[in-house]
Amino acid sequence: MRVHVVSDVHGNSRDLAAAGEGADALVCLGDLVLFLDYADHSRGIFPDLFGAANAGTLVELRTARRFEEARALGRRLWGELDAAGTSRESVIEGAVRRQYAELFAAFPTPTYATYGNVDIPRLWPEYAGPGTTVLDGQRVEIGGRVFGFVGGGLTSPMRTPYEISDEEYAAKIEAVGEVDVLCTHIPPDVPELCYDTVARRFERGSAALLHAIRTTRPRYSLFGHVHQPLARRVRIEGTECVNVGHFNATGTPFVLQW
């Protein structure tokens, strides 16, 4: 059995279309939407609306953890758009819908997917075809192994679309229970898995996920979210914890075979 796993697709539909080649199934751990590319400031919804220069300034402020200044810049730019009679909600949703139409069409059959923190879950049912199974706080058997899925991120200064409270996230982890492979968008709360060496900040990892790994001991904990982690793999008890990679940049899935 061979399963390919991707995360943080961020608009890379070209490589996504080939990500399932040679695999019995594809697993996607979310973040399909590309709002702002930290490596290429000309790509994404934000620069499409406000230009690469403003996108570069926003990245610089966020990287420096000057979040209030970043939000002030966003308020000014969106305010100018609102003043021109354009609804920011409709503009963003329209751009996200265009990306989702292209990305979901690229998924092979079968695909098992959960949400990332930049995704908009309410739109997924409109684009997920019969070959794509969306799971969040749920389990599924793939090739004789039980996979559990928990999507989304925890609340953060970034204020991305699908952030939830620690309590809600922990409830979803508990609902999944004991599995062979625990699939999440965010990592367990382990410093070397949460620190992004390029953004120079800690992303939020889950203490509830870490507790579940220590108590239920799945074979694997698979996740993404941190694009350039200090460590990509850490072993906790008997569990191999693996950041499956920043698919937008690499175009290469993580391979799980048994």
Phi, psi and omega per residue, in radians:
M1 nan 2.362 -3.106
R2 -2.323 2.135 3.125
V3 -2.108 2.299 3.051
H4 -1.750 2.436 -3.054
V5 -2.203 2.288 3.103
V6 -2.262 2.738 3.048
S7 -2.650 2.747 3.083
D8 0.982 0.971 -3.139
V9 -1.180 -0.705 3.058
H10 0.740 0.974 3.000
G11 1.498 -0.002 -3.079
N12 -1.433 1.230 -3.098
S13 -1.246 -0.511 -3.110
R14 -1.069 -0.909 -3.140
D15 -1.291 -0.491 3.116
L16 -1.085 -0.624 -3.131
A17 -1.099 -0.420 3.140
A18 -1.834 -0.010 -3.003
A19 -1.166 -0.418 -3.116
G20 -1.630 0.011 -3.090
E21 -1.092 2.222 -3.135
G22 1.447 0.037 -3.103
A23 -1.914 2.714 3.045
D24 -1.434 -0.382 3.126
A25 -2.807 2.712 3.034
L26 -1.981 2.392 3.024
V27 -2.010 2.272 3.122
C28 -2.096 2.202 -3.061
L29 -1.763 0.371 2.914
G30 1.677 -3.043 -2.984
D31 1.055 1.109 3.068
L32 -1.359 -0.611 -3.015
V33 -1.292 2.454 2.989
L34 -1.900 1.811 3.093
F35 -1.610 -0.725 -3.110
L36 -2.716 2.165 -3.141
D37 -1.635 2.024 -3.085
Y38 -1.222 -0.370 3.133
A39 -1.571 -0.590 -3.134
D40 -2.262 1.758 -2.991
H41 -1.246 -0.042 3.114
S42 -1.594 -0.098 -3.045
R43 -1.895 2.357 3.049
G44 2.145 2.994 -3.094
I45 -1.101 -0.762 -3.088
F46 -1.063 -0.921 3.127
P47 -1.175 -0.488 3.059
D48 -1.049 -0.605 -3.116
L49 -1.525 -0.703 -2.936
F50 -2.109 -0.009 3.085
G51 1.612 2.728 -3.082
A52 -1.180 -0.556 -3.125
A53 -1.125 -0.806 3.094
N54 -1.149 -0.634 3.092
A55 -1.100 -0.721 3.114
G56 -1.109 -0.686 3.104
T57 -1.132 -0.727 3.126
L58 -1.093 -0.768 3.105
V59 -1.062 -0.756 3.138
E60 -1.064 -0.764 -3.141
L61 -1.158 -0.763 3.140
R62 -1.135 -0.729 -3.127
T63 -1.085 -0.614 3.107
A64 -1.438 0.069 -3.132
R65 1.076 0.497 3.083
R66 -1.635 1.141 -2.950
F67 -1.168 -0.616 3.132
E68 -1.137 -0.698 3.093
E69 -1.172 -0.657 3.104
A70 -1.102 -0.744 3.126
R71 -1.174 -0.625 3.102
A72 -1.114 -0.713 3.077
L73 -1.076 -0.783 3.125
G74 -1.072 -0.744 3.135
R75 -1.082 -0.711 3.140
R76 -1.125 -0.799 -3.096
L77 -1.177 -0.774 3.124
W78 -1.180 -0.578 3.101
G79 -1.103 -0.675 3.087
E80 -1.124 -0.655 3.108
L81 -1.174 -0.747 3.107
D82 -1.087 -0.694 -3.131
A83 -1.118 -0.457 3.124
A84 -1.448 0.040 3.087
G85 1.508 0.307 3.138
T86 -1.881 2.239 3.133
S87 -1.388 2.145 -3.137
R88 -1.073 -0.636 -3.121
E89 -1.097 -0.775 -3.122
S90 -1.208 -0.628 3.121
V91 -1.136 -0.826 -3.126
I92 -1.134 -0.814 -3.110
E93 -1.096 -0.687 3.110
G94 -1.074 -0.745 3.124
A95 -1.170 -0.716 3.113
V96 -1.122 -0.737 3.128
R97 -1.062 -0.703 3.114
R98 -1.109 -0.715 3.103
Q99 -1.165 -0.769 -3.135
Y100 -1.081 -0.713 -3.139
A101 -1.019 -0.730 -3.117
E102 -1.291 -0.718 -3.050
L103 -1.283 -0.795 3.136
F104 -1.143 -0.537 3.084
A105 -1.164 -0.402 -3.125
A106 -1.478 -0.249 -3.134
F107 -1.141 2.333 3.030
P108 -1.367 3.019 3.036
T109 -1.913 2.219 -0.029
P110 -1.591 2.611 2.994
T111 -2.152 2.399 3.062
Y112 -2.060 2.126 -2.962
A113 -2.346 2.610 2.991
T114 -2.324 2.938 -3.004
Y115 -1.443 2.635 2.916
G116 -1.757 3.104 -3.090
N117 -1.252 -0.358 3.127
V118 -1.676 0.022 -3.134
D119 -1.450 2.874 3.097
I120 -2.074 1.641 -3.014
P121 -0.968 -0.625 -3.060
R122 -1.108 -0.345 -3.139
L123 -1.529 -0.340 -3.014
W124 -1.047 -0.699 -3.124
P125 -1.026 -0.434 -3.139
E126 -1.303 -0.359 -3.018
Y127 -2.034 -0.365 -3.120
A128 -1.290 2.010 3.140
G129 -1.373 -3.129 -3.092
P130 -1.113 -0.361 3.130
G131 -1.520 -0.025 -3.113
T132 -2.003 2.153 3.110
T133 -1.853 2.113 -3.133
V134 -1.719 2.230 -3.091
L135 -2.307 2.472 3.103
D136 -2.686 1.916 -3.015
G137 1.288 0.491 -3.052
Q138 -2.366 2.939 -3.108
R139 -2.173 2.737 3.059
V140 -2.671 2.606 3.083
E141 -1.655 2.265 3.094
I142 -2.249 1.965 3.092
G143 1.034 0.623 3.092
G144 1.503 -0.021 3.073
R145 -1.988 2.545 -3.128
V146 -1.614 2.165 3.102
F147 -1.890 2.313 3.035
G148 -1.923 2.512 -3.063
F149 -2.215 2.298 3.025
V150 -2.368 2.096 -3.069
G151 -1.775 3.039 3.058
G152 1.512 3.105 3.103
G153 -2.220 3.038 3.112
L154 -1.633 2.751 -3.108
T155 -0.987 2.422 -3.062
S156 -2.648 2.949 3.082
P157 -1.121 -0.282 -3.125
M158 -1.285 -0.452 3.091
R159 0.942 0.884 3.113
T160 -1.356 2.898 -2.925
P161 -1.087 -0.671 -3.060
Y162 -2.018 1.217 3.012
E163 -1.893 2.384 -3.114
I164 -2.253 2.952 -3.123
S165 -1.261 2.785 3.083
D166 -1.027 -0.644 -3.108
E167 -1.177 -0.750 3.121
E168 -1.156 -0.691 3.123
Y169 -1.133 -0.771 3.134
A170 -1.067 -0.627 3.114
A171 -1.128 -0.650 3.106
K172 -1.219 -0.671 3.074
I173 -1.064 -0.763 -3.141
E174 -1.134 -0.665 -3.136
A175 -1.114 -0.557 3.136
V176 -1.210 -0.743 3.086
G177 1.263 -2.619 -3.090
E178 -1.406 2.222 -3.141
V179 -2.441 2.940 3.045
D180 -1.438 -0.671 -3.107
V181 -2.303 2.086 -3.104
L182 -1.786 1.974 -3.026
C183 -1.877 2.107 3.141
T184 -2.391 2.852 3.041
H185 -1.413 -0.763 -3.096
I186 -1.657 2.770 -3.129
P187 -1.435 2.931 2.928
P188 -1.159 2.785 -3.061
D189 -1.353 1.313 3.101
V190 -2.163 2.139 -2.975
P191 -0.903 -0.796 -3.067
E192 -1.243 -0.324 3.064
L193 -1.527 -0.366 -3.051
C194 -1.717 -0.293 -3.071
Y195 -1.490 2.184 3.083
D196 -1.641 2.054 -3.009
T197 -1.296 -0.342 3.122
V198 -1.611 -0.831 3.087
A199 -1.216 -0.327 3.112
R200 1.038 0.853 3.077
R201 -2.718 2.805 3.010
F202 -1.486 2.226 2.936
E203 -1.490 2.829 -3.101
R204 -1.405 2.158 2.992
G205 -1.835 2.930 -3.034
S206 -1.795 2.155 3.032
A207 -1.198 -0.609 3.117
A208 -1.134 -0.670 3.087
L209 -1.137 -0.772 3.115
L210 -1.051 -0.735 3.109
H211 -1.091 -0.736 3.140
A212 -1.117 -0.677 3.108
I213 -1.089 -0.754 -3.099
R214 -1.241 -0.521 -3.051
T215 -1.677 -0.616 -3.105
T216 -1.752 -0.316 3.030
R217 0.894 1.095 3.017
P218 -1.148 2.809 3.080
R219 -1.097 -0.751 -3.097
Y220 -2.341 2.536 2.850
S221 -2.049 2.021 -3.089
L222 -1.980 2.414 -3.062
F223 -2.797 3.094 3.069
G224 -2.428 -2.127 3.004
H225 1.334 -0.916 3.136
V226 -1.539 1.974 -2.971
H227 -1.266 -0.665 -3.136
Q228 -2.263 1.267 -3.032
P229 -1.248 2.695 3.050
L230 -1.073 -0.674 3.064
A231 -2.335 2.382 3.127
R232 -1.600 -0.395 -3.129
R233 -2.400 2.379 3.048
V234 -2.469 2.399 3.091
R235 -1.717 2.194 3.108
I236 -2.098 2.025 -3.024
E237 0.945 -2.099 3.131
G238 -1.761 0.201 -3.040
T239 -1.803 2.264 3.034
E240 -1.526 1.965 -3.131
C241 -1.705 2.100 -2.975
V242 -2.274 2.173 2.900
N243 -1.396 2.022 -2.999
V244 -1.339 -0.091 3.013
G245 1.890 2.799 -3.130
H246 -1.554 1.590 -2.974
F247 -1.089 -0.562 3.103
N248 -0.957 -0.672 -3.086
A249 -1.547 -0.673 -3.022
T250 -1.616 -0.577 -3.066
G251 1.137 0.271 -3.061
T252 -2.143 2.182 3.114
P253 -1.363 2.752 2.940
F254 -1.388 2.414 -3.073
V255 -1.865 2.213 3.062
L256 -2.046 2.113 -3.023
Q257 -2.363 2.438 3.067
W258 -2.621 nan nan
